[in-house]
Structure formats: structure tokens, C-alpha cells
Amino acid sequence: MKIVIRAGGVGTRLWPYSRQTYPKQFHKMVGELTMLQEAVARIEPLVQAGGLYVSTGTGLVDLVKTQLPELPADGLIVEPALRNTGPAVGLECVLLETRAPGCTVASLGSDHHIGKPDEFCRLLRVAEQALEDMPETLFTIGVKPTRAETGFGYIQKGDVVREVATEPVYDVGQFTEKPDVATAQAYVDSGAYLWNSNMFVWKAQTVLDLFEAFEPEIHKLLMQIKAAVGTPDEASVIGRVYPEMKEIAIDNAVIERADRVATLEADIDWSDIGSWAALTDVIPVDGDGNLFSGQVLGIGAKNVTAYGPDGKLIALVDVEDLIVVDTPDALLICRRDNAQRVRDVVARLNAGDELKQYT
């Protein structure tokens, strides 16, 4: 099995800590390793020689090399432009299928917390084994939900189509993206839905075939890359062709349209740490529900997450349910229950909105 760690995202909901030039996967959010280093460390028992790859953007290559100095040069898959996970997965599949025909690929995120890595690796092995009899099936790792979370996508479990190593394999009924609170609560109460972790196991050729069926223009460009793999023109062709692909998520491009999609139910202590509010899922809070990092003085503060730079005091007096993040050039303050809206700040900044200087 080939394992690809996708490390090209920006992590806009963790702004201003996560930036385009230094996204969250390169930070130490939990523990002593960066999130990228943790992603590699937890799948180490599965990695065979030449079987680990990291997919990232051109501007992040040096960060990957610095944090993963033992990764060989041919273990880097470089995306010349940001085109979302659809083209990124297409690129990894066309490169690996051309180099290793018939290969199985585990396409995994670099910005997740997984508290049970052994169980995670076991489920990846189950999916790999299942693909021997179900090569045209796309496998998702669905996480057993612990609350009504509106920031995640959901997978509806269908019938058990088979058991592999005593693990039930569920047919997927439908995907739902970021439901409202009432719907999310109904999903959790039903026991029939899982969080979509955006981690997948599949045959690379199956994914390419589905691109041909559902996104023929992307497939046409991938085939141009395929023709150049292993030649002196490989890098230049990728650099020319990849930016021509439309921006689309792999879920919308392929997975939600495919007929054969299955899921494994994972109880792995998972969090995508996709927002500042999600940090309390994986980092213990104090008796008042506060999570502080840096020099923070809380007086009567409750349920506050505060991150600050070394040497600068953040003082909190009688405030509740806030996110406070201070960096050298930006300060974020928002309600904890609106933490998902941090992405709106990034969108406004990227759109070039004029920032007023008040006196």
C-alpha cells in the first residue's frame, strides 16, 4: 500500500496562526511534533520502503523537507497551484499508478489529531485487505461522532456488505456537508451517521476511471501527465498542465457520484482541529473550561481559548465563551460558537477589502 499524506492545505479557520506561507500542519498544535510529523509517525508501522509520499504545494516544499528530512526526493508530490483536493488526489493517483500499476493508495490528511494510532493503522489494513475482493470500491474512514458538530461532513451508514477481519464494511447511503445543529443532532441520535474524516483507501486506477467518467476534462489533463511520467519532461508537464485543472474537492468530483463507496466505522479519538474551538477536543482545559497558551492572566474568565506570543501578556477579565488569538501582526477575537466564521475573515482579506486605519 502506498500512503500519501496531503499537506497542501492552508487551514483558514485557524487564522491568524495558520497562514498561507505557514499552514497549521507545520505547527505544533498538540505535543512536541508538528501535525505533519505526527501524521507520518502514526502510520510508520504501515510504511514499506518507498511507500510514503507527501503531497504539497510549491511554496511549502522547503517546509516539508525541513520537517521530514528523511523523506526521499521522489517521495514528494508537488502541486504547482492550489486546486483543492480533487486535482491533488488525481495527481497522486496518476503518478503512483504509472509508477506502480495496480497499487492501493491510502490518501490521508496531515492536519488531524488521532489519539488511537494503532487502531487507525488496523483499519487501514482492513481497507487494504477488503480492496483485494472489492477493487472498484472507494473506502472512507468514517469517525463515530461524539457530539452534534456542524463543522464536519457526515456519512450515512447503509447495510453491512461484508466483514473483513471481523470488521463490518458498510455501504454508504449518502454524504451530507456541514448540517445545521438540529440535523446534526438527529444524525448523532440515530447512530446511523459518521463524521467524514476525508481519509480514503482505494485503487489508484479506480479513481482515475471515475475521473474519466465524471470529470473528463480533468482526466484528459491527467493523461497528459501520465504520458510524461518517468521522462525528463515530467516536472515541466505537471507545472504546465496542473494549473489548468478546475478547482474542485475530491468529494464533489468523484466520491459523491460513485456507485461503490464503503465506509469503516472508526473509534480513534479523532479531531481535525479545523477551528480554534476544536482545540479543546484534544487539549485539556482548566477547571473553568479555559485553554491558555502563552502568557495569559484570566480573572473570572470561563470557556476561553487564548493563544499569545511569548513575552506578551493577554489579560482576560470576566469574559466567557471567547477565542482570543494574538500574533505579531494580527489579533483575532470571536465568540467560541462562531469559530467557523474565521474563514470569512480570510476570505475578506483575500478579496482585497480595504482595511481602515482608525485614529
C-alpha positions as CSV (number, residue, x, y, z in Angstrom):
1,M,0.0,0.0,0.0
2,K,1.2,3.5,-0.9
3,I,0.5,6.1,1.7
4,V,0.1,9.8,0.7
5,I,-0.1,12.5,3.3
6,R,-1.8,15.5,1.9
7,A,-0.1,18.6,3.2
8,G,-1.1,21.4,0.8
9,G,-4.0,23.0,2.6
10,V,-4.0,26.5,4.2
11,G,-6.1,26.0,7.3
12,T,-8.0,29.2,7.1
13,R,-10.1,28.6,10.2
14,L,-7.0,28.7,12.3
15,W,-6.0,32.2,11.1
16,P,-4.1,34.2,12.2
17,Y,-1.9,31.3,13.5
18,S,-2.2,29.4,10.3
19,R,-1.1,31.3,7.2
20,Q,-0.7,30.5,3.5
21,T,3.1,30.5,3.9
22,Y,3.0,28.5,7.2
23,P,-0.2,26.5,7.4
24,K,-1.4,24.7,10.5
25,Q,0.0,21.3,9.5
26,F,3.5,22.7,10.1
27,H,2.8,23.9,13.6
28,K,3.0,22.1,16.9
29,M,-0.7,22.2,17.9
30,V,-0.6,19.2,20.2
31,G,2.6,17.7,21.7
32,E,6.2,18.1,20.6
33,L,5.8,17.2,17.0
34,T,4.2,19.3,14.2
35,M,1.0,17.9,12.9
36,L,2.7,16.8,9.7
37,Q,5.4,14.9,11.7
38,E,2.6,13.3,13.8
39,A,0.8,12.3,10.6
40,V,3.9,10.5,9.4
41,A,4.8,9.0,12.7
42,R,1.5,7.3,13.3
43,I,1.4,5.4,10.0
44,E,5.1,4.3,10.3
45,P,4.1,0.7,11.1
46,L,2.4,0.5,7.6
47,V,5.1,2.1,5.6
48,Q,7.2,-0.1,3.4
49,A,10.4,1.0,1.6
50,G,9.4,3.7,-1.0
51,G,5.8,3.6,0.1
52,L,5.5,7.0,1.8
53,Y,4.6,10.2,-0.1
54,V,3.8,13.8,0.9
55,S,1.7,15.9,-1.4
56,T,2.1,19.7,-1.0
57,G,2.2,23.0,-2.8
58,T,5.3,24.5,-4.5
59,G,5.6,27.2,-1.8
60,L,5.6,24.6,1.0
61,V,8.2,22.2,-0.3
62,D,11.0,23.6,1.8
63,L,8.9,23.3,5.0
64,V,8.2,19.7,4.2
65,K,11.9,19.0,3.6
66,T,12.9,20.7,6.9
67,Q,10.3,18.8,9.0
68,L,10.8,15.5,7.2
69,P,14.5,15.4,6.3
70,E,14.4,11.6,5.8
71,L,11.7,11.8,3.1
72,P,13.4,10.9,-0.2
73,A,13.1,13.4,-3.1
74,D,10.8,11.0,-5.1
75,G,8.5,10.9,-2.0
76,L,7.4,14.5,-2.7
77,I,4.4,15.1,-4.9
78,V,4.4,18.8,-5.7
79,E,1.2,20.7,-6.7
80,P,2.1,23.7,-8.8
81,A,-1.1,25.5,-7.9
82,L,-3.9,25.3,-5.3
83,R,-6.7,23.4,-7.0
84,N,-8.4,21.7,-4.0
85,T,-8.4,18.0,-3.2
86,G,-9.8,16.8,-6.5
87,P,-6.9,17.6,-8.7
88,A,-4.5,16.8,-5.8
89,V,-5.8,13.3,-5.5
90,G,-5.9,12.9,-9.3
91,L,-2.2,13.9,-9.4
92,E,-1.2,11.5,-6.7
93,C,-3.2,8.6,-8.3
94,V,-1.8,9.2,-11.8
95,L,1.8,9.3,-10.6
96,L,1.6,6.3,-8.4
97,E,-0.5,4.1,-10.8
98,T,2.0,4.9,-13.6
99,R,5.0,4.0,-11.4
100,A,3.3,1.0,-9.6
101,P,0.4,-0.3,-11.7
102,G,-2.4,-1.8,-9.7
103,C,-1.4,-0.1,-6.5
104,T,-3.6,0.6,-3.5
105,V,-3.4,4.2,-2.1
106,A,-4.2,5.5,1.3
107,S,-4.8,9.2,0.9
108,L,-4.6,10.8,4.4
109,G,-4.7,14.3,5.9
110,S,-1.8,16.0,7.6
111,D,-3.8,18.2,10.0
112,H,-5.7,15.7,12.1
113,H,-5.3,14.5,15.7
114,I,-5.7,10.7,16.1
115,G,-5.4,9.6,19.7
116,K,-5.5,5.9,18.8
117,P,-2.9,5.4,16.1
118,D,-2.8,1.6,16.4
119,E,-6.5,1.3,15.8
120,F,-6.2,3.7,12.9
121,C,-3.5,1.6,11.3
122,R,-5.5,-1.5,11.9
123,L,-8.5,0.0,9.9
124,L,-6.2,1.0,7.1
125,R,-5.1,-2.6,6.9
126,V,-8.7,-3.8,6.9
127,A,-9.4,-1.5,3.9
128,E,-6.4,-2.7,2.1
129,Q,-7.5,-6.3,2.6
130,A,-11.0,-5.5,1.5
131,L,-9.9,-4.0,-1.7
132,E,-8.5,-7.3,-2.9
133,D,-12.0,-8.5,-3.3
134,M,-13.6,-5.1,-3.9
135,P,-11.1,-3.3,-6.2
136,E,-13.7,-0.9,-7.6
137,T,-14.9,0.3,-4.2
138,L,-13.8,3.6,-2.6
139,F,-13.2,3.2,1.1
140,T,-13.8,6.1,3.5
141,I,-12.8,6.2,7.2
142,G,-15.9,7.3,9.0
143,V,-15.5,8.5,12.6
144,K,-18.0,7.7,15.3
145,P,-19.4,11.1,16.3
146,T,-19.3,12.3,19.9
147,R,-21.4,15.4,19.5
148,A,-23.6,17.3,17.1
149,E,-20.8,19.1,15.2
150,T,-21.9,21.4,12.4
151,G,-18.4,22.0,11.0
152,F,-17.9,18.4,9.7
153,G,-19.4,16.4,6.9
154,Y,-21.4,13.3,7.6
155,I,-21.5,9.8,6.1
156,Q,-24.7,7.8,6.3
157,K,-24.1,4.1,7.1
158,G,-26.0,1.7,4.9
159,D,-26.1,-2.1,5.0
160,V,-23.2,-4.2,6.1
161,V,-21.9,-5.5,2.7
162,R,-19.3,-7.8,4.2
163,E,-17.0,-8.4,7.2
164,V,-13.2,-8.2,6.8
165,A,-11.1,-9.4,9.7
166,T,-14.3,-9.3,11.9
167,E,-14.7,-5.6,10.9
168,P,-18.1,-4.7,9.3
169,V,-17.9,-2.9,6.0
170,Y,-20.8,-0.5,5.5
171,D,-22.3,0.6,2.2
172,V,-22.6,4.4,2.1
173,G,-26.1,5.8,1.9
174,Q,-25.3,9.5,1.4
175,F,-22.9,12.3,2.2
176,T,-24.1,15.5,3.9
177,E,-21.9,18.5,4.2
178,K,-22.0,20.6,7.4
179,P,-25.6,20.3,8.5
180,D,-27.4,22.7,10.9
181,V,-27.5,21.9,14.6
182,A,-30.9,20.2,14.6
183,T,-29.9,17.9,11.7
184,A,-26.5,17.1,13.2
185,Q,-28.2,16.2,16.5
186,A,-30.6,13.9,14.7
187,Y,-27.8,12.3,12.9
188,V,-25.9,11.6,16.1
189,D,-29.0,10.3,17.9
190,S,-29.8,7.9,15.1
191,G,-26.5,6.1,15.3
192,A,-26.5,5.8,11.5
193,Y,-24.1,8.6,10.6
194,L,-20.4,9.0,10.9
195,W,-18.2,12.1,10.6
196,N,-16.4,12.3,7.3
197,S,-12.7,12.4,8.1
198,N,-11.6,12.9,4.5
199,M,-9.3,10.0,4.7
200,F,-9.6,7.3,2.0
201,V,-8.2,4.0,0.8
202,W,-8.7,2.9,-2.9
203,K,-7.1,1.6,-6.0
204,A,-5.4,4.4,-7.9
205,Q,-6.8,3.1,-11.2
206,T,-10.3,3.1,-9.9
207,V,-10.1,6.8,-9.0
208,L,-8.7,7.6,-12.5
209,D,-11.5,5.7,-14.1
210,L,-14.0,7.7,-12.1
211,F,-12.4,10.9,-13.1
212,E,-12.8,9.8,-16.7
213,A,-16.5,9.2,-16.1
214,F,-17.4,12.3,-14.1
215,E,-14.7,14.9,-14.8
216,P,-13.4,14.1,-18.3
217,E,-11.6,17.4,-18.7
218,I,-9.5,16.8,-15.5
219,H,-8.9,13.2,-16.7
220,K,-7.7,14.4,-20.1
221,L,-5.1,16.6,-18.4
222,L,-4.1,13.8,-16.0
223,M,-3.4,11.6,-19.1
224,Q,-1.1,14.3,-20.4
225,I,0.8,14.0,-17.1
226,K,0.7,10.2,-17.3
227,A,2.5,10.3,-20.7
228,A,5.3,12.3,-19.2
229,V,5.9,10.3,-16.0
230,G,9.4,9.0,-15.9
231,T,10.6,11.2,-18.7
232,P,12.8,14.3,-18.4
233,D,9.7,16.4,-19.1
234,E,7.7,15.1,-16.1
235,A,8.1,18.2,-13.9
236,S,7.6,20.7,-16.7
237,V,4.5,19.0,-17.9
238,I,3.0,18.9,-14.4
239,G,3.9,22.5,-14.0
240,R,2.1,23.4,-17.2
241,V,-0.9,21.1,-17.1
242,Y,-1.9,21.0,-13.4
243,P,-2.9,24.7,-13.1
244,E,-5.3,24.2,-16.0
245,M,-7.5,21.8,-13.9
246,K,-10.6,23.3,-12.4
247,E,-10.7,23.7,-8.6
248,I,-12.9,21.0,-7.0
249,A,-13.0,18.8,-3.9
250,I,-12.5,15.1,-4.4
251,D,-15.8,14.5,-2.7
252,N,-17.7,16.6,-5.3
253,A,-15.6,15.4,-8.2
254,V,-15.7,11.6,-7.6
255,I,-16.8,10.2,-4.3
256,E,-20.3,11.5,-4.0
257,R,-21.0,10.4,-7.6
258,A,-19.5,6.9,-7.4
259,D,-21.7,3.8,-7.2
260,R,-19.4,1.8,-5.0
261,V,-18.5,3.6,-1.8
262,A,-18.0,1.9,1.5
263,T,-17.0,3.1,5.0
264,L,-15.4,1.7,8.1
265,E,-16.6,3.0,11.5
266,A,-13.6,4.3,13.3
267,D,-13.3,4.9,17.1
268,I,-9.9,6.5,17.0
269,D,-10.1,9.7,19.2
270,W,-10.2,11.8,16.1
271,S,-10.3,15.6,15.6
272,D,-9.4,17.6,12.5
273,I,-8.5,20.6,14.7
274,G,-10.3,22.6,12.0
275,S,-11.1,25.6,14.2
276,W,-9.9,27.2,17.3
277,A,-13.0,25.8,19.2
278,A,-11.9,22.3,18.3
279,L,-8.6,22.5,20.2
280,T,-10.4,21.7,23.4
281,D,-11.3,18.3,21.9
282,V,-7.6,17.2,22.2
283,I,-6.0,19.6,24.8
284,P,-7.2,19.5,28.4
285,V,-8.9,22.7,29.7
286,D,-8.7,24.1,33.3
287,G,-11.5,23.9,35.8
288,D,-13.2,26.9,34.2
289,G,-13.1,25.4,30.7
290,N,-10.2,27.7,29.6
291,L,-7.4,26.7,27.3
292,F,-4.4,29.1,27.5
293,S,-1.1,29.2,25.6
294,G,1.5,31.9,26.2
295,Q,1.4,34.4,29.0
296,V,-2.3,34.7,29.9
297,L,-3.9,36.0,33.0
298,G,-7.6,35.0,33.5
299,I,-9.7,36.7,36.1
300,G,-13.2,35.4,36.1
301,A,-12.7,34.0,32.6
302,K,-14.7,30.9,31.5
303,N,-14.6,28.7,28.4
304,V,-12.0,30.9,26.7
305,T,-9.3,29.7,24.3
306,A,-6.4,32.2,24.3
307,Y,-3.2,31.9,22.3
308,G,-0.5,34.6,22.6
309,P,3.2,35.1,21.6
310,D,6.0,34.7,24.2
311,G,6.7,37.8,26.2
312,K,3.3,39.5,25.6
313,L,0.5,39.3,28.3
314,I,-3.1,38.6,27.5
315,A,-5.4,39.7,30.4
316,L,-8.9,38.4,30.5
317,V,-11.4,39.8,33.0
318,D,-15.0,38.4,33.4
319,V,-15.3,37.2,29.8
320,E,-16.8,33.9,28.6
321,D,-17.0,31.8,25.5
322,L,-14.4,33.6,23.5
323,I,-11.5,32.8,21.2
324,V,-8.5,35.2,21.5
325,V,-5.5,34.7,19.3
326,D,-2.7,37.3,19.2
327,T,0.2,37.2,16.7
328,P,2.8,39.9,15.9
329,D,0.7,41.3,13.0
330,A,-2.9,40.3,13.8
331,L,-5.4,39.9,16.7
332,L,-8.5,37.7,16.5
333,I,-11.4,37.9,18.9
334,C,-14.6,36.0,18.3
335,R,-17.3,34.1,20.1
336,R,-16.4,30.4,20.6
337,D,-19.6,29.3,18.9
338,N,-18.8,31.4,15.8
339,A,-15.2,30.0,15.4
340,Q,-16.0,28.6,12.0
341,R,-16.5,32.1,10.7
342,V,-12.8,32.9,10.9
343,R,-12.7,31.7,7.4
344,D,-14.9,34.7,6.5
345,V,-12.1,37.0,7.7
346,V,-9.6,35.3,5.5
347,A,-12.0,35.5,2.5
348,R,-12.4,39.2,3.0
349,L,-8.7,39.8,3.3
350,N,-8.0,37.7,0.2
351,A,-10.7,39.6,-1.7
352,G,-8.7,42.8,-1.1
353,D,-11.1,44.5,1.2
354,E,-9.8,47.9,2.3
355,L,-8.6,47.9,5.9
356,K,-9.4,51.2,7.6
357,Q,-6.9,52.8,9.9
358,Y,-8.8,54.4,12.8
359,T,-7.5,57.2,14.9
